[in-house]
Amino acid sequence: MGTVRSNTRHRILLTSAVIIIIAMMFAGMVGIKPVHASSPPASPENLTATAVSSTQIYLRWDDKSDNEIRFVIERKTGKGGYFPVNEVGSNVTVYMDYGLNPEAVYYYRVKAHGSAGDSGYSNEASTEALSSPIPSPTLMSPVKSSIATTLTPKLQWVASENEVTYALQVAADKGFEKIVLDKTGIEEPYYTVPDSVLKWYSTYYWRVKCQHKNGLSSDWSEPWYFVALQRSFGVHYCNCH
């Protein structure tokens, strides 16, 4: 008789446990959410903005909530107000902003949105879009394949419209592996080769590039070459291009 009662008790406890489990499953099926879902998401943190080109800025932040539905990215320029530029989904913590103006300063902030409303804003992050690509300089003088009758020729090129300095290379080969002059920080669109750099009866190749104040550089110009010949030797030189 005691055994029967014990078994009955066990069946009642087991049945109760099953009922509780079914009730919990049902609660999940009908959309009963954990308590934290009734609160707005936590604010994103550590927002950073990095310019990657003249028209693109890369944003990154830390996700500090587990109940957001999406993140809203807002932007402003200068003294204007913020406005939404885009949204990304839950758990996404990066965004690339496109179509910007070169050298313009942009400010950003991010907030999380959940079923119970919005979080506070992240910290503000700002950066300046990079400059437009800088065109390579156009060489002027001495003209390509000409004769230089001095060992200190004045090398000239067309001035850039950007705020730049110039870099100049002169080499004894067209691959610029045997560089005899490597000069940077030139502020004017010309440079006079110093004494003791060039030698008579030699062919030299030269090229120039622009260097912007923000660290960007143009490509090297098309290389030109000249031959250093004393005047008494006229045009006695080989065509080495």
Helices and strands as residue ranges (DSSP letters): H 2-29, G 35-38, E 45-51, E 57-62, E 68-77, E 83-89, E 94-97, E 105-114, E 117-121, E 125-128, E 139-141, E 146-148, E 154-157, E 164-171, E 179-186, E 190-192, E 202-212, E 224-228, G 231-233
